[in-house]
């Protein structure tokens, strides 16, 4: 049967969190790098489609392909781990020190991946520095318009929406981070409800589309936008990016994933694993569980 029952789901999430807490630093960085890189590419694609079609929602609808690949390939995305690892701690399968270790290295891996793609795309979108993206902001065509849009989003989501509003802006960045990762972790959880590839893709697609369409703040997507923006010549110091976006959004993403998915599901659906798995040895089931939990 393709469907995973809620109690099986939560026990699987706990086991997955426990396994993730012991993954080597090398694998956390490599898998985190992939996740950051693919989300950077997906974000640029979404912006491009939105501009070319004149329908921004269409770009948001295509965006989840990058997230789906992270789920299917068992890669590391720090925002998903904000929900999974605390569940393992509460169940006694991990510790807070191991959790923070995982979050830190995956955050760095995600940033390295987005930064790498940011460098490549800043060169491509500006034709290796031969086209000024800012000059294409009004009525321009081609790649430079995409670059100009990235700069505009970068400025809006650092200065206009947050720095200009002071403490209220900091709170808004935090709040939008909460909402974003509530939806992203819902996508992670819904993907785990299915054992089939089509089921996983379909289940995770709409929550990811929702956060992107609503304009909420996801730290890994922001890593790409707010690294590419300065590289394209936005003129905004990276210190402002860290304080007015990365910091409040990361905190908000932690709360959104840990509280509204991890804590909520753990509190209502956790059951002893002995009540879920059969006593009779079932190699097919063991293989499915190992694949579901990302066992290596």
N, C-alpha and C positions, 0 to 999 in steps of 0.2 A: 504494500500500500504506500502511495506516494506521500500522503499527509502525515505529518508528525504531530502527535497530540500535545497540548499545552504543557502537561507535566513532563513529558519526554523532552520537549523543547527546552524548558528551563534547566533540567538536569544536563542536557547537552551543552547549553550555554555555560553552565558552571564548569563542566569538564573542559570545555574549550578555553575558558579563562585560565584554568589551572595549567593547561598545557602551554598556553602563550606566555605565561609568567616565567617559564624555564627555557624559552627559546634563546639561542646564543645571540650575542651582540651582532656578530657578522650577519646572521640571518635576519635579525630585526632591521638592520640597516639596508640590506639588499632588498628585502620585501617592502620595506618602507619607501625606498627609493623608487621602486616600480610604481607603487600606489600614488606617490606625489607626481611622478612624471606623467602617468596616464590621466590623472585628473587635470593636470595643466593642459595637456593636449585636448581633452574633452571640453574644458572651459573655453579655450580658444575657438574650438569648432562651434560651440554653442553661440558665442558672440558673432562669429562669421555668418552662421546660418540666420541668426536674428537680423543682421544688417542686410544680407542679400535678399531675404524673403520679405522684410518689413514686418515680420511677425516674431517678436522676441520669444513668445511662448513656444514656438516651434524649436528654437535652439535649446530651450530648457527641456523639451520633450526628448531630444536626441542625446542630451548630456549624460544620462545614466548609463550609457554603454561602457564608459570608463569604470564606473562603480561596479557594474555587473562583472566585469573582468576581474576585479579585485576579489570579489566573492568567489568566483569560479576557480581562480588560480590559488586561493589560500594565501593571499598577500596580507600585508599589515597596514591598516589604516588607523591612526591614533584615535580618531573620533569613535570608531566602533569599539575599540578597546576601552574607552571610557565607560562603557556599559558592561562589557564582559568580565573584566578583571576584578572589579569590586564584588561581583556576584561570587566569584571563586573565593575571595577573602572572607565574605560573610559565611560561606559554607565550610570554611576551614581547609580549603584546597590550595590556598596561596597566602601571601602576606602583603601588607601595605608596602613594604620596602621593595618586594619583587614587582609589585604593581607600578610603583613610581619609576622603577628601573625600566620597565617595558615602555611606559608612556614617554619617558625622556628619550630613549634611543629611537623609538618609532617616530616621534615628533621630529627628531633630527633627520632621520632617513626620509621622511615625507618632505621636509624642507629642502634637502639636497636634491631630491627628484624634481621638485617644482622649480628650484633655482636653475638646474641644468636645462630644463625645457624653456625657462624664461630667457636664458642666454641665447639658445638656438632661435627661438621665435622673435626675439628683439632684433636679431641680425636679419632674419628673413623678412619680417614685416616692414623694416626700414630700408630694405634692399641694401644691406650692409652699410647703413649710415648715409646712403645717397638720397634718401627721401625723408623729409621732415614730417613726422606724423602729425604734429600740431597744425601744419598747413593744410592738412586734409580733413580737418574737423568739420569744415563747412563745404559741403558739396563735392568733396573729393571722391576718388574711385580707387578700387583695388585694395591691396593689403594695407596701405597706409591708413585707410579709414578704420580698419580693424584695430590698428595700433592706436589711433586717436581715441577710439571707443574704450580701449583698455586704460588709457591715461585718464579719460573722463571718469570711469568707474573708480579708478584708484584714488583720484582726488576727492570724489564725492564720499567714498567710504573711509576716508581718513580725515579730511579737513572739514568738508561741508556738513556732513551728517553727525560728526562726533567732536572733533576739536573745537569747532565753532560754538558748540553747545556746552562746553565745559563738562562739569560733573554729570549733567543730564545726558550728554552725548556718550560718556563712558558707560553709563547705565544702559543706554539704548543698545550700544554695541554688545554688552553682556546679555541683555534680554534677547536680542536677535540671535545670539550664539546659542542660547538655551533652546529656542524654537527650532533652529536649524538642526541641532544634533538630536533633538527629540525625533524629528522626521528621519534623519539619516540612520539612527539606531533602530527606528521602526523598520526601515528598509533592510538592515542587517538581520533583524529578527524574523521578518517575513520571509527572507530568503532561506533561513534555516528551517522554516516550516515545510518546505518541499525537498524531496530527494532527487528530483529530476532537473535537468538543465533548463528546459522551457519553464518549469514551475518556479525555479529560483529567479530567473530573469524577469518573468512577469510579476512576481511578488514584490521584488525590490524596486521595480521601475517607477511606480507612481509616487511613493513617498519621496524619492530623490527628485523627481520632476517637480513635486510640490515645493520643496524647500528652495529649489533654484528659481522657480517661477515667482515665488513670494518675495524673493530678494533678501532672504535671511543670510546670516553670517556663518560660514563654515571655514574653520581655520586652514585646512589644506588648500581649498580653492583660493582663499585669501593669500596664502603663501605665494601662489602663482601670480595673482593679480598685482599684489603689492611689492613683488620683486621685479616683474616685467615693467611696471609703470616707471619706476626710477631709471631702469636701464634704457627706456625709450625717451627719457629726458623730461620727466614730469617736474623735476626740481624740488620734490618733497623729500626732506631728510629721512633716512631710515629710522632714526630715533622716534620720529612722530608715528611711523608705521607701527613700531613695536608697542608704544604706549597707548595709542588711540585705537588700535585694531587688534594686533596679535594678542596682547595681554587680556583685555576684556573678553574677546571672542573665545580664547582658549578656556578661560574660566567658565564662561557660559556653556561652551560645548561639554565640559566636564559635568556640570550640573544637569544639563539636558539629557545626556546619555545615562549617567549614573543614577539619577533620581527617577526620571519619568519613564525609563525603560528598565534599567537594571533593578532598582529597588522595587518598583511597582510589580514587575513580573515575579521577582524572587519572593515577595511577600505573599503572593496569592497562589502560585503554582508550584512551589518547590515541594518535591516528594523524595523520600529515600530512594536511592537508585535501585535497591533490592526490590522495590515495588514495581519497577518499570521493566527491568531486563529479566528474561526467563531464566530458570535454573538450568535448562537443557542447553548444552553447547550448540551454538548456531553460527557457523563460520561466515555465512552470508551476512547475517545481522552484524557480526563483529566487524566485517569489512566495511559495511555501510556506516556504522558508527564511527570507525576510524576515519573514513573519508569525510563524514559530516563534521567531525571535530578538528579536522586539519592535522591529524597525527602524522608525524614524520618518522 
